[in-house]
Amino acid sequence: MLLTLATDAEVLPRFTLGRALTDWGIDPIPFVVTVWAVGLYALGVRVLARRGDRWPVGRTLSFCGLGMGSFALATMSGLGRYDTTLLSVHMVQHMVLSMVVPLALALGAPVTLALRTLPPRPRRWLLTVLHSPVATVLAFPPLTFALYVASPWALYFSPWYDASLSSSFVHQMMHIHLVLVGTLFFWPLMGVDPVPGRVSHPFRVLLTLMTLPFHAFLGVTIMGQTTLIGAEHYAELREGPMASWLPAAIDDQHLAGGILWASGDLIGILFFAVLFTQWVRSSLKEAAREDRRLDLEERRARA
């Protein structure tokens, strides 16, 4: 979107699911982030392949396909084109960026890939960052939980959201912020990388469970609001060429709150499925290690 957000919105036809999937454009910051992230990941996989090492295809599909693919879909498809026109569309985008993208990126294990493919000096730099006090603080579970649940409230009930509607740069940086905050919270919980902040599986389940009421409460709050979020911007749109098809702003806001509420629960189920699978696999590996230890002790006792 090289034009201003308001000018962009004035020329948009009626929103449909088809337009959401086919009306693509380029936002500079998300585009550059997508190209570099996918390119560096693919380069790492290629380096491993040249050495004759295997890298799970599922991880590549998770990072490049589901993760960065969802990021591109949310920011550069019709969702990105209409996210300043309809709050309900923005809310779909919000949930994709803050939940789906961080989960998929974490399951792609890019830190592990980097540690296996970087030259010695950059690998030492990465390890230094991972073990630094700053990384330890940023990955502290109570802090990341607080950041994750507080960010949406700060976004929708402060001048921040209005600023994102009037500035393309602020708007694009908001997208990056949603991904980063989601990553800080979910990466140690869902990922397989050796990052700080990793906790036991029961505590991971508890932290994930604790996020659901906050999404529900925020969604219900937005649904019950009589004051419009981004009131000036959305009122101005309804005085322009799109007034013939735009729904009432308050109705769209109620729909947005419902999307936040329902999608938070649905994506939460996906998180629980991933956590449960990881927990079972971890338990099976631990049981196998214990069996090997007992077998070894038994052989030593016989000897």
N, C-alpha and C positions, 0 to 999 in steps of 0.2 A: 504494500500500500504506500505508494510514493506521494499520493495526495493526502490531504488532511482527512481525518476520520469522518468528519461531518460531511465533507464533499463526497467521499466514497459512498457513504450511506445513501445519499440523495438519489443516486442512479441505480440502486438495486431494485430488481423486480421482486415479486411476491416470493417469499421463502417457501421452498418445498424440500422434501428429502432428496429429490434428484439434484437440486441445486447445491445442497449441502455436500454431495459426493462428487459433483462434476465442476463446480465453479471454483477453480483454483487460481491463486495468485501467489506472489512472492513478497514476504516480509523479510527485509534484509537480515535482521539478527537471527530469527529462527532458521532461515535458510542456511546461513553460514554455520550455525551450530550443528544443524543436521548433516551437512556435507562433511564437516570435519570429524564429527563423532563417528559416522558410518565409515568414512575413509580410514581413520586411524584404527578402528576395530578390525576392518577387513585387512588392513596391512598386517596387524598382529597375527591374525589367523593364517595369512599367507606365509609369514615368517615361520610359524610352527609347522606348516605343511612342508616347507622346504627342508626343515630339519628332520622330517619324517615323524613328527609328533602329531597326535590326534587332539583335536579340540571338538567337544560335543557340538553337533549341529544344532541341538535344541537351544544351546546358549546363544549361538549366532542368530538364530531366528528370533529369540526372545529380545536380544538387544537391538539388532538392526531392523527386524520386521515389526514386532509388536511395540517395542519401546520407541525407537526413533520414527517408525512408521506412524504410530499414534500421535507423536509430537508433531510431525508434519501435517497429519490430518487435522489436528486440533487448531493449528496456527495458520495453515496455508490453503486449506480446502474451503468449502462454503461455510464451514463452522467459523473459520477465521474471518471470512468476508462479512458475515452477518453478526459477529459477536458484539458489535457496538450498536447494532440496530434492534436486536431483541435480547432482553436480559435472559430469557429462557435458553436461547442458543448459547449465550455466554456461560450459562451454568453447566450445560453439557460439556463445553470446552474446559471449564474449571475442574470438573471431576476427572476428566481424562488426564489433564496435566498434573493434578495433585495426587492421583491414586494409581491409575493404570500405567502411566509412563514410568514413575519411580519403581513400581513393582517389576515391570519388564526389564528395565535397565539393571536392577539389582540381580535378577536371575541370570542376566547375561554375563556376570562376573568379569567386568572389564578390568578391575584392579588385578585380579589373578592373571588375566591375559597379559597385562602390562608387565607384571613381575616376571613372567616367563619369557618375554620377548625383548624387553628393553636391554640396551647395552649396560655394562656394569655401573658406570657413573650415574646415568639417569635412574637406574634401579635403586642405587643408594639414596639418591635424592627423594624418590618416591617413598622408600622405607622411612627416611627421616621425617617426611611429612606425616606419614601414617602414625608414627610413634611420638609425634610432637605434642606438647601440652595443649596447643590450640585445637588439634584434631580430637584429643581426648575430651576436651570441654564441649566442643561442638557435637560430639557423638554421645554425650551423657544423656541416657534415656529420659529422665524427667525433664531436662531442658528441651530436648527435641520434641517431646510430647507437648510441652507448653507452647512452643513455637508453632507446631502443626495445628493445634486446635485454636490458637489465638489469631493466626494470620487471616482466616476468612472473616472473622468479626472485625478486625482492623481494616480489611479491604472494603467491606460493604457499609460500614458504619463510621467512616472517616472520609476526609476529602480525597483520599487515595484513589477511590474508584472514579470520582469525578475527574481527577487528573488524568487517569488512564483513558477516559473518553475524549479528552481534548488534546492529548499529546500522543503521537504515534510512538515516540521513543518510550515514554512511560508505559504505554500499552504493551509493547513488546517485552520490556523488562519485567512487567507483571507476569507474563507467561514464564519467563526464566525463573522468577522468584517462586512461583507455584511448584515448579519441578524441583528446584533446589531444596525447598523446605520439605516436600514430600520425600525426597531422596535422603535427607538427613535423618528423617524419622524412620522410614521403612527399610533403608539399606541394611542396617545392622540386624533388623528383625527378620527380613525375608531373604537377604542375599547370602551368597556363599563366599564372598570375598573376605580376606583377613583384615577387616576394618575395625577401628575402636568401637566400643559401645555394644558389643555382642553380649547377649544375656541368655539365660537358660530358656528352653522352649516353653515351659509353663508361664514365665514372665512375658515372653513374646506374645503368647495368646492373650494374656491379661491386658497388655498395652494396646493390642489391636482391638480387643473388645471395648476398651475404654473410649476409643475414638467414635464408636457408633452413636452413643447418645449426643455427642457434641454436633455431629452432622444433622441428626434428627432435630435437635433443639434449634439449631440455626435455620434449618429448612422451615420448621413450624413458625419461627419468629418472622422470617421473611414473608411467609404466607399470610401471617396475621397483621403485617404492617399496613397502616393506612397512609403513611408517608412514603412517597416514591423514592427509590434508590436511583440516583442519577436523574432527578426530576427535570432539571432544566434541559438536559440533552434530549431525553426521550420526549418531552413536550414539544421541543423544537422540531423533532422528526415528524411528529403528527400534525404539524402545520405545513409540511412540505409536500413534495410529489408522492411520497409513500403513504400519505394519510388514508388513501383509498383501501389499502390492504392491511395496514398495521392494526393489530388488536389494541384494545384499550390498555394503556400502560399498566394499570393496576392489575388487570387480568393476567397480563404477561408476567408480572412480578409474582403473582400467586402461583402461576405455573412453574416459574423458576424455583420457588421455594419447594414445591412438590418434587421437582426433579432432583434437587439437592438431597431431600429427605430419602426418596426411594432409591436413587442410585447409590447413595452412601451405604445403604443396607445391602444392596445387591453386590456391589464391589467388595463389601466386607465379607460376604460369603465366599467370594473368590480368594480373598486373603486367608480365611480360615482353612480353605481346602489346601492351599499351598503350604501353610504352616503345619497342618496335620500330616501331609505327605512327607515334609521334611522331618518332622518329629518321628514318624514311623521309620523312615530310612535311617535316621540317626540311632534309634533304638536297636534296629536290626544290626547295624554296624557295631554298636557297642556290645551286643550279645555275641556276635561273631568273634570279636576281640577277646571277650571273656572266655568263650569256649576254647579258643586257641591257647590262652594263658593256662586254663585248667588242664588241657591236654598236655602242655609242656611240663607242668608241675607233676602230673601223673607219670610221665615218661621218666622224669628225673628221679621220682620216688622208686620206681621199679629198678632203675639202674643202680 
